[in-house]
Amino acid sequence: MEENKEELQVSEEISVEGNDTVKISNEAVATYAGIAVSEVSGVYGMAGGFAGITEALSGKKNLAKGIKVDVGEKEAKIDVNIIVEYGARIPEVAFEIQSRVKKSVENMTGLKVLEVNVHVQGVHAATDDKKQDDEESNEE
């Protein structure tokens, strides 16, 4: 059921132009990349963009948050901004993201992925959550 929703959403993003070419939008490619990144262990979350405001207003999770895509005629370049979990080996997480994003986008869109650049924007430590919980309980 969930896969059907994604297919419907992406099919709306594809438009056929006059000379029978298919143009896939940056947002569709970013969504596929976001799904692939969310499956990698060691990734705490995505970083960057104004997606937080959109998510709060719409109630929907933006899977393209923190992903910048440049789609050409038959190729794509993808930049991914992530926050890693404390203790995760960053090179292993980055390599896994590169592999999964490339495979996912190429399989789903038929585009050749030239680059997948992973930018680590921060590290999330479990103690951060505990400190926030302690501060919130002290304020009450």
N, C-alpha and C positions, 0 to 999 in steps of 0.2 A: 504494500500500500504506500509506504513512504517513498519507494523508488519511483512509483507512478507519478507522485506529486513532483519529484525532481524532474522527471522526463517532461511533464507538461510545462513546468516553469521554463526549462531550457528551450523547449521547442518554440516558445513565444519569442525567445531572444534571437532566433535564426530567421533571417529574411532572405528571400530569393530576389536577386536583382535582375534587371532586364536581360542580360546576356547569360542567364542560367548559371550564375555563380552563387555560392553560398557564403555569407558573411556571418561569422559567429561573434557575438558581442564580447567585450572585455568582461562584463559582469558574469556571463555564463561560464567563461573559462575560469574566472576567479572563484566562482562557486564550486566548481569541480576541484580546484586546487585546495580550497578551504576544507572540503570534505576529506580529501586525502591527508591533509595536515592534522585534522582532528583525530585521525586513527593512529597517529604516531605516539608511542609512549615516551614520556619525558617532556612533552610539550604541556606547559601549564595553561597557556592561552595565547591569543593573538594580540598584537600591539599595534597601535596607530589608527588614525582615521577618526571620523565623527560617527562611527557606527554605534557607539554607546547611546547617543541621543536617539538615533533611529530605532534601536532595539527597545528603548524605554517607551517611546511613543507608539510603536506598532505592536509591541509584545512578541515580535518574531526575532529569532536569533539570526544575525547576519553572518552567514558562512564566509563571506568575502572580506570580512574585516581584517585589516592588516596585510592585504594582498594587493599588489599592483601588477597589472597585466598589460603588456603591449602586444596586440595581435596584428600580424601582417596578413598578407594574402594566404600563405601556406605555413606560416611559422608563428611561434609565440615566445616571448621572454617574460619570465615571471619573477617577481621579488616578493619574498615572504618575510614578514616581521613577526617574531615570536618572543614569548617569555618562557624560559625553560624552568623546570622544577629543580630545586636544589638537589644536588647529588647526581643529576643526570650527566652523562658524558656528552658534552656539546658536539664534538666532531661526529660521534655516532648518531646523535639526534639529527644533526644537519644532513648527513649523508642519507639517512632513512627518509627524511622529508624530500630531498632531491629525487630520490628513486621513486617514491610513491607518487609525487606530484607529476613527474615526467610521464610515468606509465599511465596514470589516470587520465591526464589531459590528452595524451596522444591516443589512447583507446577510445575515449568518449567523443573527441572532436575530429580526429584525423589530422590535426595540426602537428607539425614537427616542433617539438620544444627545444629551442636552442640553448636556453639558459634557465636555471632555477637558482636564484641567489637567495641565500638564507641570512637574515640579519637578526642577531640575537639582541633584543632591546633591554633585557633584564633577566634576573633570576628570582624566582619566587621561593622563599624559604617558609617552611611550615610554621616557624616561630612568628612570622608576620601575621598570620591568621590568629594565633594565640594572643599576641599583643593587642590586636584590634578588638578581639572579644573581651579582653581584660579592660581595655579603655572604655568600651561601651557599657560594661557592667558597672564600672566605677562612676560613670556619668549619671546613672539612674539612681 
